[in-house]
Amino acid sequence: MIATPCRPRTLPSVAFTMLLALSSFAEAIDDETAPATTAGEAGPSSSEEAIMDGEAKFDEVEALKKKAAQEGDWEQGKDEQIAINERVLTKTWNKPPFNPQVFDYTPEQMKANWPRIMQLLRVPYPSPEYLRVRFREFPAFKASYPDFDGDFDKLSADVMEVWRLFFRGDYQDAMRAGNKFGFAGQIPGMVSQIMYAIYLEPNLADKHMLLQDAANVCRKIGQALDGMQKKKEFHDDYVIIRVGYSYGIARIAEDVPVPTAIARNYIFKVLDAANDVRRLAPEHPLGLVFRAGIDANVIRKVGKAAGRITFGARQTEIREFFSHALKTVPDAAVVRYEYANAIMYMDKKRKIAEALAQLNTAAGTKPQFSMEALDAMYAAKRRKEVEALNNWPGSFRAFERKRIKYQRQNNQNLYCVLPNVCPPFIIQ
């Protein structure tokens, strides 16, 4: 189970009960392919699931929205966080299921191929001049590395070594090395931790703790460097920190029931971050996918009507964002598998052939480094799940309910791609 403070079993507020009822009604209308339950299965209502999950009484949705806005871009209250056991950071992390030497670049190769490797993340190349400018413009950069001796050439080489470990897939080494070099090193270190948590950590609770820890570190960096958003030349730096913070929270949010996500104020925090990224970098492919994925997950959780009315999630924009991103990065597996998921979240099984086509393309992409390899591996795993769903007579909603139940009962991270450790969820 996820380590969270104990909460009393109380009924949701009237406003939230209405939201749940609306979402349940919207889902019933949307799901044209099959009934919500299979024969002999008495599926619980959304409000019943909320009660069974043991959630506390919820505030009004509008109040939560205002709370998120008042707290600012980087805040997350203690009651909204997952408690972290240091064991998840100190234990030996799993290695990726491929030879890391395939993606082991020399410093010269990394520099020459940086635009291609960074086509999705868009992190600027950490040259000595890059670092010198940021140390001068932002005192927090220097304060984050009190042992710095003024040698920017060496610091650049050290930070590039952290990126090399990330590209190889040596994520724990990258995380540890990054912590030695202040913010410049922590950024690739936290990206490494997030990738490990999503794709290589089998334990669901440990995954959530790793993501929460990464979000906490990114929040600390972001708060210290918040001034970056005022100058366009630093927007790419700021965006990757913003995405790291909110991506960690978003990956937790998609694993938990909607009452939990709203109680912890995940949805509005993540939406605020996605809007911030879109404002600062409207053409950023990861920003486009991030916002589209959030809206698709909102529709998945609460239905089209409640998603549109309460959270502003619109299907036309979701497709536009993915289409725009694919024009920029057509060979990015993560964009295509997120698009496949979004198609099913919006249209259930009605357009499952379109989703499978995206997964086929994603699984067949040629990776340039470890993250892209893991993206493609997950796409292949997800394809197996969707193929089984396509041959199953039940509805997508029933499949989702069974998948989430399986994930909780077995404490298993279904994004994990380790063979023989994390099998795909094949609906029976």
N, C-alpha and C positions, 0 to 999 in steps of 0.2 A: 504493500500500500504506500501511497505517497505520504511523505512526512508533513502533515499539516496540523495546525492546532485543532483540538476537538471542538465540535460545534453542536449545539443542541438541535434536536430534531423538531423543527417548527415549520409551520405552513408558510409558503411564499406569500408575499403581499398581494393585494387585490390586483394591482397593476401588472405584476409579473405573472400571476395566474392567467390574466387576460392575454398576455403575450404568448404564454405557452399554449393556451387554447387556440389562439389565432394561428400559431405555427402548426399545431396538430391538424387544424382544419385545412390550412394551405397545403400541407403535405398530402392529405387524403385526396384533395382535388388533383394535385400534380401527378400522383402516382397512377398512371393509366394502365400499366402493364400487369399488375397483380395486386391482390389485397395486401394490407399491411402485415398480415400474419399468415402463416401457412396453416394447413389443416390441423386442427387439434391444438393450436398454439394461441393462447390468450395473451396477446401483447399488452403491456401496461400503457396507460395514457402518459402523455408528457408530464402532466402534473404529478401523477403517481410516481414516475421515475424520479422526479425532483425530490419527493418526500422520501423515497427509498434510499436516495443518495445521501440522506441525512444533512441536507444543506440548511444553513441558517436563514432567518427571515430576510428578504431582499428589499432594498430601497427602491424607490421609483426609478425607472430607467432614465428619465430626464435628470434626476438628481445625480445618478452615476455619471452621466455625460458631463454635467457641470463640475462634478468632483474631479474628473480626469482633467478638465480644462484648467481648473483652479490650481491643481497640484503642479502643473507645469509639465514640460516635455519629458523630463527624465525621472520623475518620481514614481515610486512603487511602495506603498505602505507595507509595514511588516506583516499585517494580516492578509496581504495580497501575495506574499512570497511563500515559496516552498522552503522549509528548513533544510539546510545542506549538511550532510555528513562528510567530513574531510576524507573519509575512506574512498569516496569516488574519485578524488584527485590523486591520492597516494597509491592506490592499488595499481597493478600492472594492467595497462590498457591492451585491448586486442589489436592485433595487426591486421591491415587490410588483406583480403584474399587474393592478392596479386604480388608480383615481384616488384618491390619499390624501385629497383635499379632501372626499370623501364622509364621512370619519370625523374631520374636523377640528373639534374641539369648543372652544368658548370656556371660560375658567375657570368661568363661571357655569353653563354647560351640564354640564360635568364634575361639578361639585358637586351639581347637581340630580339627575343621572342616575347618581351613583356606586353606589348599591345595585344597580341593574340591570346596569351595566357590570361590576361586580365580583361578580356572582352566582356565578361559578365560582372565581375566584382568592381572593375574600374578604379582600382587603387593606384595612385601615382607611383612611379618608380622611385624608391627611396635613395636617391643619389646624395652625395655629400652636400650639394647645394640645396636640395630639397630639405634636408634636415637642418641645415644652417638657417634657412629662412624661417622655419617653424620654431626653432629654439629662440630666434630673435623676436618673432611676432607674438609668441605665446609662452609666457614665463612658466606655465604649468608643464610644458614639454620638458624643460630643463629640470624643474623640480621633481618630475617623475623619475629622473635618473641622476640622483645626487652624486654618484661616483664618476660621472662623465668628466673626462680629462681634456676636453676640447678638440679631440682628434675626430673630425667628422668623416674622414676617409675610413677609419677603423670602424666607427659606429655604423656607417653604411654597409660595410662588409659583414658586420655582425647581424644587422637586421636582414640582410639578404640571405644569410645562413638560416635564419628562422624561416624565411619564405621557402628556401630550398627544402627544408624538412617538411614543410606543409605540402609542397608540390609532390614530394616523394610519398607522402602518406604516413610519415613518422610523427603522428599527431601529439603524442604525449611528450616526446622530445621537443617538439616545436613549442608546446605550451610552456614547458619548463624553461627553455632557452629564452623565450620571449619575455618572461617575467624579469629577466636580468637587465633589460635594456629600456626600461621605461615604456612610455606610451607607444613609441615607434616599434618596439618589439612585441608589446602586448596585443597590438591589433592583429598581426598574423597568428599569434598564440591563441587568441580567443576564437578566430575563425577556425583554427585547427580543432579546438575543443568542441565547437558547435558541430563540425563535420563528424567528429568521433561520436558525439552523443547521438546524433541522428542515425548514422549508418552502421556503427560498429559496437554499440552498447546494447546487449540483448535485454538487460533488465530495465523495465519501463520506469520504475521509481528512480533508478540511478540515472537514467537518461534525463529525467525531469530535473534532478538535482544538478547535473552538469550544465544543463541549459540555464537554470536559474543562476548558477554561479557565473557563467559567462555573461549573462545579462547584467548581473550586478557589477562586474568589472567594466563592461562597456558603458554602463550608466555613470560610473565614477569618471571614466575618461571623457565621456560626452559632457558631463556637467562642467568639468575643468576646461574643456575646449569649446564651450558653447558659442564663444565669439566667432568661431569659424564660419558660422552661417551668415555673417554680415559681409563677408568678402567672397566674391565668386570664385577666385582662384583657389580657395580652400574648401569648396563645396564637395569635391570628390572625397576628400579626407573625412569630412563631417558625415557624409551620407553612409559610408561603410561602417562607421561607428554607430550611427542611428539604426541602420539595418541590423547590425549584430545584436544590439539591445532588443529591438522589437521582434526580430526573427526568433530569438530564443524564447521569448514569451509566447509568440504565435504558435510555435511547434508544441509547446505545452498545451495551449488553449485548444488545439484541434484534437487532442487526445482525451479531453475531459468533457463531461456533460455540459450543455449550455448553461444550466443554473450555476455550476461551479465557475465557468468562464465569466459570467456576469457578476457573480458575487465577488470574485477577485479583481473585477474591473479590467480583465484582460482585453476585452473586445474594443473598448473605447481607447485604451492606451495604444493598442496596436493600430487602430484606425488613425489616431492622431499622428503616429509616427509615419505611417504610409503616406498620409497627406503631406506631411512635412517633406518627405523624400521627393514626392511628386512636385512640390513647389520649388525645391532647390535644384532638382535635376530631372526635368520632365521627360527627357529622352533616355534616362538610365534604364537599361533593360531589366535589371533586377528590381528596380523601383516599380516598373510597370507590372511585372509578374507578382510582386509582393502585394500590390493593391488589388489586383485581379483575384489572386488567391484568397485574400482575406474576405472579399465580397462573396466569392464562391462558397467559402466555408460558412459564412453567415447564412447564406441560403440553405446550405446543407443542414445547418443546425436548427434554424427556426422557420424555414420555408420561404417561398418567394414573396408573399404578401408582407409578412412581418419583417423580412429582410429589407424590403424596399421602404416600408413605412417607418420602421424604427431605426434602421442602421444605414439607409441610403444605398443599399446594394442593388445594382441594376445589371441585368443580364447583358444588355447591349454593350455596356461599358466593359464588362468582363471580357467579352469576345474581342472588342476593339483593342484593349490593352495587350492581350496575348498576341493578336495579329501584328500589332506594332512591334512588340518585342521580338517576334520571330523574323521580322524583316531585318532586324539588326543582328540577331544571333540565331540563325536557322539551325545551327549544329549544336545547340545547347540542350542536352538531354533533360535537364531539370525544368526548362521552360515547357518542353513538350509533355513531360509526365504531369506537371502541374496543370497544364491545359486539359489533359485527358481527365484528371480528377475533377476539374471544374465543370467539364461537359456533363459528367455523371451527377455532380452535385446539383446542377441546374435542370437536367433533362432525364435523370434516372436512367432506365434501360432503353429509353426511346432512341437515343443516339449513341448506343454503346459501340457500334461499328466505327463511328468517328473517333471515339476515345481509344479504341484498340489500334486504329491507324496511327494515332499520335504516339502511343506506347511502342509500337513496332519501330517507328522511326527513331524514337529516343533510345531504345535498346541497341539499335544498330549504329549509333554515332561513334566516331573514333575519338577517344579521349586524348587530351594533351597533358593532363596531369591527374593526380589522385582524385580530386574532387569530381572531375568529369567522369572518371572511371566508376566511382561509386554511384553517381547520378544514373549512369547507364545501367549499372547492375540493379539498382532499385527499380528502374523502369521495366527491366526484364522480369523481376519478381512480381511487380504489380500487374504486369500483363498476364501472368499465370492466374492471379486472383480474378482478374476481370474476365478472362476466358472461361473460368469455372462459373462465374456469375452469369455469363451469357448463356450457358447451357443449363442453368438452374431455373426451375419454373417460378420461384418466388420473386418478390419485388426487391428493388435496390434498397429500399428502406429497411426491409427485414434483414437483408444481407448486412447492412451497416450495423443494425442492432446486434446481430450475432457476432460480428467482427469485433465490435467494441467490448461486448461481454467476454469474448475469448481473450482479448488483450488484457482486460482487468483481472479475470480469474487466474490467468497464467503469468501475470506481471511481465508480459512480453512486449518488447518494442517491435512492432511489425514493420517499421522502416529498416530495421537491421538486415544487412545483406550477407551475413556470415553463413556460408553453406553448412548444412547439417546442424546448425545451432538455431537459426532463425528461419524456419520454413515459411513459405507463403501461406496465407489463410485461404484454404480451399473449402468453399462452402459445400456442405454435405446435405 
